[in-house]
Amino acid sequence: MGDMDKLKQLESFVSVATRGSLTAAAIAEGVAPAIMGRRLDALEERLGVKLLVRTTRRISLTHEGSAFLEDCQRLLTDFANAEASVSAGGVKASGHLRITAPAGFGRRHVAPLVPRFRELHRDVTISLNLSDRVVDIAGEGYDCAVRVGDMPDSSLVSVRMADNRRLCVATPKYLRQHGTPQTPQELAKFDCLVLSSDASQTRGWAFKVPKGDGKGEGKGDAKSEAKGENSEVIHFKPHGPMDCSDGQVLHDWCLQGYGIAWRSTWEVDAEIKAGRLVAILEEFAAPPNGIYAVFPQRKHLPLRVRLWVDYLKHHYSQPDFWQSQSMSAPAP
């Protein structure tokens, strides 16, 4: 038996099982009921198991048939999605896409992409939620979330789309006036712009320092050792005259020259390249975490979700994407 015959048997089985009628499935496919019956008989004989209980009045699934139906539906959906991804005239993504992202990141790097994705997939409608709380995407009915940072173990499926590094930054004017710290511990002498205690960043700023030291003493040696394998990540909680629960405010204060901030590269890359901010303590920068697309575990991932995740990965993999946001604050 050829693979196409096997596929036709699976399609016929799914059609009959979901419609509950041999006749209805035959009409939908435009063949005689006897042909549908022969396909089902051949499938059951090949598998050596009874999938359907057929009487003159109704058709019901056996226990094995119910389990097999789920697998068949998943396989046929995956097959249709695979064809659609390489065929311009294939199945089109459709339906409503509900996505969520952190507020600051979402404003810069998710919201601008939504209209472009909609232009490519006109049968998809989109709702975007921007929130800094951790959204229960399964419980609240979201298809996909974009999350930045370390991913805790969970029942969610995550796809890493890009690296996310965090750096200490300040304006050139601030560093000229106050000097430049040479180790993380020297930050205690400077004005640090930190998230308030009720915000989510409770562990402090992360740095890579020589293993077993954690003090960053001996500036030159500490820098060179921090680059090597004999290093560890520590968390340092600096203090400053101003704090805020909103990261965007800290970013704005930093651009205005009020102190040193610890920000993600997705937020400050453009300003660093333009000379409006200077990255400091780069030798001690902790290894990057990730930017992820997260969605509930499903046997049938809708095509619109898969295309959305692929779309984000494509854009986030472009190096110049992260420097493309506008910079409205005045140069210091």
C-alpha positions as CSV (number, residue, x, y, z in Angstrom):
1,M,0.0,0.0,0.0
2,G,1.3,3.4,-0.9
3,D,1.8,6.3,1.5
4,M,-1.0,8.2,-0.2
5,D,-3.5,5.4,0.4
6,K,-2.5,5.3,4.0
7,L,-3.0,9.1,4.3
8,K,-6.4,8.8,2.6
9,Q,-7.4,6.1,5.2
10,L,-6.4,8.4,8.0
11,E,-8.4,11.3,6.5
12,S,-11.4,9.1,6.0
13,F,-11.2,7.9,9.6
14,V,-11.0,11.4,11.0
15,S,-13.9,12.6,8.8
16,V,-16.2,9.7,9.9
17,A,-15.2,10.0,13.5
18,T,-15.8,13.7,13.8
19,R,-19.0,13.7,11.8
20,G,-20.3,10.6,13.5
21,S,-21.7,9.3,10.2
22,L,-20.3,7.3,7.3
23,T,-22.8,8.8,4.9
24,A,-22.1,12.4,6.0
25,A,-18.3,11.8,5.6
26,A,-18.9,10.3,2.2
27,I,-21.0,13.3,1.0
28,A,-18.3,15.7,2.3
29,E,-15.7,13.9,0.3
30,G,-17.9,13.3,-2.8
31,V,-17.5,9.5,-2.8
32,A,-19.9,6.6,-2.1
33,P,-20.4,5.5,1.5
34,A,-19.1,2.0,0.4
35,I,-15.7,3.5,-0.4
36,M,-15.5,5.1,3.0
37,G,-16.4,1.8,4.6
38,R,-13.7,0.0,2.6
39,R,-11.1,2.5,3.7
40,L,-12.0,2.1,7.4
41,D,-12.0,-1.7,7.1
42,A,-8.5,-1.6,5.5
43,L,-7.2,0.7,8.2
44,E,-8.5,-1.4,11.0
45,E,-7.1,-4.6,9.3
46,R,-3.7,-2.9,8.8
47,L,-3.5,-1.8,12.5
48,G,-5.0,-4.9,13.9
49,V,-7.4,-3.0,16.2
50,K,-11.0,-2.0,16.2
51,L,-11.3,1.8,15.9
52,L,-15.1,2.3,15.4
53,V,-18.2,0.5,16.4
54,R,-20.6,0.8,13.5
55,T,-24.3,0.1,13.7
56,T,-27.2,0.9,11.4
57,R,-28.0,4.0,13.5
58,R,-24.7,5.4,14.8
59,I,-21.0,5.2,14.8
60,S,-19.0,5.4,18.0
61,L,-15.3,5.4,18.8
62,T,-13.6,2.6,20.8
63,H,-11.1,3.5,23.5
64,E,-8.3,2.8,21.0
65,G,-10.1,4.8,18.4
66,S,-10.4,7.9,20.6
67,A,-6.7,7.9,21.3
68,F,-5.9,7.3,17.7
69,L,-8.2,10.1,16.6
70,E,-6.2,12.7,18.5
71,D,-2.9,11.5,16.9
72,C,-4.4,11.5,13.4
73,Q,-5.8,15.0,13.8
74,R,-2.4,16.3,15.0
75,L,-0.6,14.5,12.1
76,L,-3.0,15.9,9.5
77,T,-2.8,19.4,10.9
78,D,1.0,19.2,10.8
79,F,0.9,18.0,7.3
80,A,-1.4,20.8,6.2
81,N,0.8,23.4,7.9
82,A,3.9,22.0,6.3
83,E,2.3,22.3,2.9
84,A,1.1,25.8,3.6
85,S,4.6,27.0,4.6
86,V,6.0,26.2,1.2
87,S,3.0,26.7,-1.1
88,A,1.8,30.2,-1.9
89,G,-1.6,28.8,-2.7
90,G,-1.7,26.6,0.4
91,V,-3.8,26.8,3.6
92,K,-4.0,30.4,4.9
93,A,-3.5,31.3,8.5
94,S,-6.8,32.6,9.9
95,G,-8.6,33.2,13.2
96,H,-7.9,35.5,16.2
97,L,-4.3,35.8,17.6
98,R,-4.0,36.9,21.2
99,I,-0.5,37.8,22.2
100,T,1.1,39.5,25.3
101,A,4.4,41.0,26.0
102,P,6.2,43.1,28.7
103,A,5.1,46.8,28.5
104,G,8.5,48.4,27.7
105,F,9.8,45.7,25.4
106,G,6.4,45.3,23.8
107,R,6.1,49.0,22.9
108,R,9.4,49.0,21.1
109,H,9.8,45.5,19.7
110,V,6.4,43.8,19.4
111,A,3.8,46.5,18.7
112,P,5.6,47.8,15.5
113,L,5.7,44.3,14.1
114,V,1.9,43.6,14.5
115,P,0.6,45.7,11.6
116,R,3.3,44.2,9.3
117,F,2.3,40.7,10.3
118,R,-1.4,41.6,9.7
119,E,-0.5,42.8,6.2
120,L,1.0,39.4,5.4
121,H,-1.9,37.4,6.8
122,R,-5.1,39.3,6.1
123,D,-7.4,36.6,7.5
124,V,-5.8,36.9,11.0
125,T,-7.1,39.4,13.6
126,I,-4.8,40.3,16.5
127,S,-5.1,41.5,20.1
128,L,-1.9,42.7,21.8
129,N,-1.8,43.0,25.6
130,L,1.2,44.9,27.1
131,S,1.7,44.2,30.8
132,D,4.6,43.8,33.2
133,R,2.8,41.2,35.3
134,V,3.4,37.5,34.5
135,V,0.3,36.7,32.5
136,D,-1.2,33.2,32.9
137,I,-1.4,32.6,29.1
138,A,-3.2,29.3,29.3
139,G,-5.6,30.4,32.0
140,E,-6.4,33.7,30.3
141,G,-6.7,32.4,26.8
142,Y,-3.5,33.8,25.2
143,D,-2.0,32.1,22.2
144,C,1.6,33.4,22.7
145,A,3.6,35.5,25.1
146,V,7.0,37.2,24.6
147,R,9.1,37.0,27.7
148,V,12.5,38.5,28.5
149,G,14.9,36.9,31.0
150,D,15.5,33.5,32.5
151,M,12.7,31.0,31.9
152,P,11.5,29.0,34.9
153,D,10.6,25.4,34.6
154,S,6.9,25.2,33.6
155,S,4.4,23.3,31.5
156,L,4.8,26.0,28.8
157,V,6.7,25.6,25.6
158,S,9.4,28.2,24.9
159,V,11.3,29.1,21.8
160,R,14.5,31.2,22.3
161,M,14.4,34.0,19.7
162,A,17.4,36.2,20.7
163,D,19.9,36.8,23.4
164,N,19.4,39.6,26.0
165,R,22.4,41.1,27.7
166,R,22.3,43.7,30.4
167,L,24.9,46.5,30.7
168,C,25.6,49.4,33.0
169,V,25.3,52.6,31.1
170,A,25.6,56.4,31.8
171,T,25.8,59.5,29.7
172,P,29.2,60.8,28.7
173,K,28.5,64.0,30.7
174,Y,27.8,62.1,33.9
175,L,31.0,60.1,33.5
176,R,33.1,63.2,32.8
177,Q,31.7,64.9,36.0
178,H,31.8,61.9,38.3
179,G,34.3,59.4,36.9
180,T,33.9,55.8,35.8
181,P,33.7,52.8,38.1
182,Q,36.3,50.2,37.4
183,T,34.7,47.3,39.3
184,P,31.0,46.5,40.3
185,Q,31.8,47.3,44.0
186,E,32.8,50.8,43.1
187,L,29.2,51.5,42.0
188,A,28.5,52.1,45.7
189,K,30.3,55.5,45.2
190,F,28.0,56.6,42.3
191,D,24.4,57.6,41.8
192,C,22.7,54.3,40.7
193,L,19.2,54.4,39.2
194,V,17.5,51.2,40.5
195,L,14.1,49.6,40.4
196,S,12.2,50.2,43.7
197,S,11.9,47.3,46.1
198,D,8.3,46.5,45.1
199,A,9.4,45.8,41.5
200,S,10.3,42.4,40.1
201,Q,14.1,42.9,39.9
202,T,14.7,41.8,43.5
203,R,18.1,40.1,43.1
204,G,19.9,43.2,42.1
205,W,22.4,43.7,39.2
206,A,24.2,40.7,37.9
207,F,28.0,40.7,37.2
208,K,30.6,38.1,36.3
209,V,33.6,38.3,38.7
210,P,36.6,36.1,39.6
211,K,35.4,32.9,41.3
212,G,35.6,32.9,45.0
213,D,36.4,36.6,45.2
214,G,33.1,38.4,44.6
215,K,34.8,41.7,45.6
216,G,36.3,42.8,42.3
217,E,39.6,43.9,44.1
218,G,42.7,44.6,42.1
219,K,41.1,46.3,39.1
220,G,43.2,45.1,36.3
221,D,43.5,41.6,37.4
222,A,39.8,41.4,38.2
223,K,38.9,42.5,34.7
224,S,41.1,39.9,33.0
225,E,40.0,37.1,35.4
226,A,36.3,37.9,34.9
227,K,36.7,37.2,31.2
228,G,38.1,33.7,31.8
229,E,36.5,30.5,32.9
230,N,37.5,31.0,36.5
231,S,34.6,33.3,37.2
232,E,31.1,33.3,38.8
233,V,28.0,35.4,38.6
234,I,27.2,37.6,41.6
235,H,24.2,39.9,42.3
236,F,25.0,43.3,43.6
237,K,22.3,45.6,45.0
238,P,23.4,49.2,44.4
239,H,21.7,52.2,46.0
240,G,21.0,55.7,44.8
241,P,19.1,58.9,45.5
242,M,16.2,58.0,43.2
243,D,14.4,54.7,42.4
244,C,11.3,53.8,40.5
245,S,9.1,50.8,39.8
246,D,9.1,51.6,36.0
247,G,12.1,50.7,33.9
248,Q,11.3,53.2,31.3
249,V,11.5,56.0,33.8
250,L,15.0,54.8,34.9
251,H,16.0,54.8,31.2
252,D,14.8,58.3,30.8
253,W,16.6,59.5,34.0
254,C,19.8,57.9,32.8
255,L,19.5,59.7,29.4
256,Q,19.0,62.9,31.3
257,G,22.3,62.4,33.1
258,Y,21.1,61.6,36.6
259,G,23.2,58.5,37.2
260,I,24.1,54.9,36.2
261,A,21.5,52.4,35.1
262,W,21.5,48.7,34.4
263,R,19.5,48.2,31.2
264,S,19.0,45.6,28.6
265,T,20.8,45.9,25.3
266,W,17.4,45.9,23.4
267,E,16.7,49.2,25.2
268,V,20.0,51.0,24.9
269,D,21.9,49.6,21.9
270,A,20.8,52.5,19.7
271,E,21.8,55.1,22.2
272,I,25.2,53.5,22.8
273,K,25.9,53.4,19.0
274,A,24.8,57.0,18.7
275,G,27.1,58.1,21.6
276,R,24.3,59.2,23.8
277,L,25.1,56.5,26.4
278,V,28.3,54.8,27.3
279,A,28.5,51.1,28.3
280,I,30.7,50.6,31.4
281,L,31.9,47.6,33.4
282,E,31.5,45.5,30.2
283,E,34.3,43.2,31.3
284,F,32.0,42.2,34.2
285,A,28.8,41.8,32.2
286,A,27.0,38.6,33.1
287,P,26.2,36.0,30.4
288,P,23.1,36.8,28.4
289,N,19.7,35.4,29.1
290,G,17.1,35.1,26.4
291,I,14.1,36.6,24.7
292,Y,11.5,33.9,24.3
293,A,8.2,33.2,22.6
294,V,6.1,31.1,25.0
295,F,2.9,29.2,24.4
296,P,0.8,26.5,26.0
297,Q,1.6,22.9,25.2
298,R,-0.8,21.8,22.5
299,K,-1.1,18.9,20.1
300,H,-2.4,21.3,17.5
301,L,-0.5,24.5,17.3
302,P,-2.6,26.9,15.2
303,L,-0.9,27.9,12.0
304,R,-1.3,31.6,12.9
305,V,0.7,31.1,16.1
306,R,3.5,29.2,14.4
307,L,3.8,31.8,11.7
308,W,3.8,34.6,14.3
309,V,6.7,32.9,16.2
310,D,8.6,32.4,13.0
311,Y,8.0,36.0,12.1
312,L,9.4,37.3,15.4
313,K,12.4,35.0,15.1
314,H,13.2,36.3,11.7
315,H,13.2,39.9,12.7
316,Y,14.9,39.4,16.1
317,S,17.8,37.5,14.4
318,Q,18.6,40.6,12.3
319,P,21.5,42.5,14.1
320,D,20.3,45.9,12.8
321,F,16.8,45.3,14.1
322,W,17.7,46.3,17.7
323,Q,19.1,49.7,16.5
324,S,16.1,50.6,14.5
325,Q,13.9,52.1,17.2
326,S,13.6,55.9,17.4
327,M,15.5,57.9,20.0
328,S,13.5,60.9,21.1
329,A,15.4,62.1,24.1
330,P,17.8,65.0,23.6
331,A,21.5,64.3,23.4
332,P,23.3,65.0,26.8
